Amino acid sequence: MAATRLAFAWTYYTSRNGKTFVVAASPKFEVLGINEVETRGMFNASPAVAGNRLLIRSDRFLYAIGKE
């Protein structure tokens, strides 16, 4: 797993196979969601934030996730 990213009051963890775990940024551990990008690439980079979008990069693509 790459390093975590704190953004939008949540903490994001991305696994090498493209799953992003969203955890509440609070003293109590709470998984808020698990999201998966369907790709054959490997995810080695930490998530980044640009404006209101979360950027997730694999060895093949860059994904910008968020509202338009």
C-alpha positions in Angstrom: 0.0 0.0 0.0 1.2 3.5 -0.8 1.1 6.3 1.8 -2.2 7.6 3.0 -3.8 10.9 2.0 -6.0 13.0 4.3 -8.6 15.0 2.3 -12.2 16.1 2.6 -12.4 14.9 6.2 -11.5 11.3 5.2 -8.3 9.3 5.0 -7.6 7.4 1.7 -5.5 4.2 1.4 -4.9 2.8 -2.1 -3.8 -0.8 -2.6 -1.6 -2.0 -5.4 -4.5 -3.7 -7.1 -6.6 -0.6 -7.4 -8.8 -0.7 -4.3 -9.1 2.6 -2.4 -10.3 2.4 1.2 -12.0 5.4 2.7 -11.6 5.7 6.4 -13.1 8.4 8.7 -10.5 10.8 10.0 -11.6 10.5 13.6 -10.3 8.8 16.8 -12.7 5.9 16.2 -11.7 3.6 13.3 -14.5 3.4 10.7 -14.3 2.2 7.1 -16.7 4.4 5.1 -16.2 2.7 1.8 -14.1 0.6 -0.5 -13.9 1.7 -4.2 -12.2 -0.2 -6.9 -10.8 0.9 -10.3 -11.0 -1.9 -12.8 -7.7 -2.0 -14.5 -4.8 -4.3 -15.1 -2.2 -1.8 -13.9 -0.4 -1.6 -10.6 -0.9 1.3 -8.1 2.3 2.3 -6.4 1.8 6.0 -5.9 0.0 7.7 -3.0 -3.3 9.5 -3.8 -3.1 13.2 -4.4 -5.6 16.0 -4.3 -6.2 18.7 -6.9 -9.1 21.0 -6.1 -12.1 18.9 -5.4 -10.7 15.8 -7.1 -8.8 12.8 -5.8 -6.0 11.7 -8.2 -5.0 8.1 -8.3 -2.2 7.0 -10.5 -1.4 3.5 -11.8 1.6 2.5 -13.9 -0.8 2.9 -16.9 -3.3 5.6 -16.2 -4.1 8.7 -14.1 -7.6 8.8 -12.6 -9.3 12.0 -11.5 -12.2 11.2 -9.2 -14.7 13.8 -8.0 -17.6 15.9 -9.0 -17.5 18.1 -12.1 
